[in-house]
Amino acid sequence: MREFHMLSQQNIDIIKSTAPVLAVKGTEITTVFYKNLFKNHPELLHIFNHTNQEQGRQQTALANVVYAAAVHIDQLEALLPAVKQIAQKHRSLQVKPEHYPIVGEHLLQAIKKVLGDAATDEILHAWGEAYGIIADVFISVEKDLYKSAAEKDGGWDGFKNFTVADKVKESDVITSFYLKPTDRQPLPDFKPGQYVTVRLQIEGEEYLFNRQYSLSDAPGRDYFRISVKRETGSENPDGKVSNFLHDQINVGDQIELTAPAGEFTLDLDGKEPVYFISGGVGITPFISMLNSMKTVSPERETVFIHSAKNKLVHAFSDEVQKAEKELTNFKSYCFYGDAAGVDMANEDLYRHGRITKSHLREIVKAANSQFYLCGPASFLKSMINALKEIGVEDSNIHYEFFGPSLEL
């Protein structure tokens, strides 16, 4: 992978001096950036998640990245883990090298617009040089990812047509779609925890919609399975794609997918105990991991902790119970906010309320285990803080956002 080139010390000092301003003005800058970007290049709306734009999540995520670049401009290697994670999303969404100059131009314009006279020619030149270096690394990393996805056995470049072979209701809010290649070619292998991008044309909408969904079953099948939560309510006022999938996509219909991507994957060769901690639809990548462990590492010590609002919205409880029979050292716990219809007398399996630090201290037997977390941002923040407080090291905590990565 290409390494970061070094900036001059003068430009490093200039950029680091802008960090305090970016901490305050970052989201304002990225909001102006996206507004002007889409005004001048509306074709990019075929790539971006419109709902994340409307809710401000994409603006906040980019502001965090720009601020991190300013803080670490003299040690950009510290950003490589984030670069790899973002590059996976870019490859899955089909971000290409020709997009980077457009983004760079509009980012510098936004900095100048928001900071006004404070954005001197020196500052804009320094940021322009820094952006060019970071963009070159992204392009280099993504070139390798595109090549790997296309050359893998069964792999492909761009979007490929898949046919819905089955549609299964997993809970009141989650439905699974079993997808097979329309050309009937074999599927590529993937790592448990990876995701695909689904692209849809919705009638009456001007632009295409892209959404990324975790693969919710093990590799090696003749299908990919995604499991989609119907998004409704004040927190998700749009939900156009999830509702379209639930209501309009049926067996025999076709949708487009990119090849699997993602860095949030389980090391199946690992020997340490593994804890899966999920909230709501965050359970989906862990079902892929669990189903993979059945054949690869059935004796590995595994603990599955899931939080759901109630029994009606709890998906995959049957698959977790099946895993309990097939994995020889497995334990699961489920926490319900509303315990109606659940036999709460079995405290070894069911708990009422939220997962707390006290619960984790009771359940976790070895702090040097590997912990995988997935769920809403507030859930992740709570769980990560609780794990750290009971002695788990940062390096043993792995987590995945659904959507743009926000600061925890």
Secondary structure, DSSP 8 states (H G I E B T S, - for coil): --------HHHHHHHHHTHHHHHHHHHHHHHHHHHHHHHH-GGGGGTS-HHHHHTTHHHHHHHHHHHHHHHTTT-GGGGHHHHHHHHHHHHHHT--TTHHHHHHHHHHHHHHHHHGGGS-HHHHHHHHHHHHHHHHHHHHHHHHHHHHHHHSTT--SS-EEEEEEEEEE-SSSEEEEEEEETT--------TT-EEEEEE--TT-SS-EEEEEEB-S-TTSSSEEEEEE---STT-S--HHHHHHHHH--TT-EEEE---B-S----TT--S-EEEEEEGGGGHHHHHHHHHHHHH-TTS-EEEEEEES-GGG---HHHHHHHHHHSTTEEEEEEESS-TTS-TT-TTTEEES---HHHHHHH-S-TTSEEEEES-HHHHHHHHHHHHHTT--GGGEEEE-SSS----
